[in-house]
């Protein structure tokens, strides 16, 4: 297993640190997430041996392809989930490619774009 060259931004933490300038979707909006919706995640570069600090990142959209509700001791934990999506952007700085699968959790979500119903 290779180590990831990025980490995902914690949207909840960023919102708590900057509530007036860093908006995120509500818990209700996150709970209503469906396969086919789009989510915006913040990708941050991991520090390296040569550079101990984060060197930057990008915010990009993913199309949600899988949602797994989190459960403990046989009971679902309300509002918690793990999900996967395919990258819907062409990254400029991140070591990712359009269409690459990314795993994320509800606290990583920075924005949601609901799929269009035909």
C-alpha positions in Angstrom: 0.0 0.0 0.0 1.4 3.4 -1.0 1.1 6.4 1.3 -1.0 9.3 0.0 0.8 12.4 -1.1 -2.1 14.5 0.1 -4.5 14.8 3.0 -8.0 16.1 3.1 -9.0 19.3 4.8 -11.2 19.0 7.9 -14.1 21.3 6.9 -15.7 21.3 10.4 -12.4 22.3 12.1 -11.8 25.1 9.5 -15.4 26.4 10.0 -15.0 26.4 13.8 -11.7 28.3 13.5 -13.1 30.8 11.0 -17.0 30.8 11.4 -17.5 34.2 9.7 -15.5 33.4 6.6 -15.5 29.6 6.1 -19.0 28.3 5.4 -19.7 24.5 5.1 -22.9 22.6 4.4 -25.2 21.9 7.3 -25.5 18.4 9.0 -28.9 18.1 7.3 -27.4 18.8 3.9 -24.6 16.3 4.4 -27.1 13.6 5.6 -29.1 14.1 2.3 -26.0 13.3 0.2 -26.8 10.8 -2.6 -24.8 8.9 -5.2 -24.5 11.2 -8.2 -24.2 14.4 -6.1 -21.0 16.4 -6.2 -18.9 17.3 -3.2 -16.1 19.8 -2.9 -13.1 18.7 -0.9 -9.9 20.5 0.1 -6.8 18.6 -0.8 -3.6 19.6 1.1 -0.1 18.5 0.3 1.5 16.4 3.0 4.8 17.7 4.6 7.8 15.8 3.3 11.2 15.1 4.7 12.6 18.2 3.0 9.6 20.4 3.6 8.1 20.1 7.1 5.2 22.4 6.4 2.1 22.1 4.2 3.1 23.6 0.9 -0.4 24.3 -0.5 -3.4 22.6 -1.8 -6.5 22.8 -4.0 -10.3 22.6 -3.6 -11.8 20.2 -6.1 -15.1 18.6 -6.9 -15.8 14.8 -6.8 -18.8 12.9 -8.1 -20.1 10.7 -5.3 -20.0 7.0 -6.3 -20.5 5.2 -3.0 -21.8 6.0 0.5 -21.4 3.7 3.5 -23.2 4.7 6.7 -21.0 4.2 9.8 -22.2 1.8 12.4 -21.0 0.7 15.8 -22.2 -2.4 17.6 -24.8 -3.0 15.0 -26.3 0.5 15.1 -25.9 3.2 12.6 -24.4 6.4 13.9 -26.7 9.2 12.7 -25.1 11.6 10.2 -21.7 9.7 10.0 -20.6 8.0 6.8 -17.6 7.1 4.6 -17.8 7.7 0.9 -16.0 7.5 -2.3 -16.1 9.7 -5.3 -14.3 10.3 -8.6 -12.4 13.5 -9.1 -14.2 15.8 -11.5 -11.4 18.3 -11.9 -8.0 18.5 -13.6 -5.7 19.2 -10.6 -3.0 21.8 -11.1 -0.9 21.2 -8.0 -2.0 17.9 -6.5 -0.6 14.5 -7.5 -4.0 13.3 -8.7 -5.8 12.7 -12.0 -9.2 13.5 -13.3 -11.4 10.4 -12.6 -9.3 9.1 -9.8 -11.2 7.6 -6.8 -10.9 9.4 -3.5 -12.2 8.3 -0.1 -13.7 10.8 2.3 -15.9 11.3 5.3 -18.7 13.8 6.1 -16.3 16.2 7.9 -14.2 16.6 4.8 -17.1 18.1 2.8 -16.7 21.9 2.0 -19.7 22.2 -0.4 -22.4 20.1 -2.0 -23.9 20.3 -5.5 -27.0 18.1 -5.8 -27.3 16.0 -9.0 -29.8 17.3 -11.5 -32.9 15.3 -11.8 -34.2 14.8 -15.4 
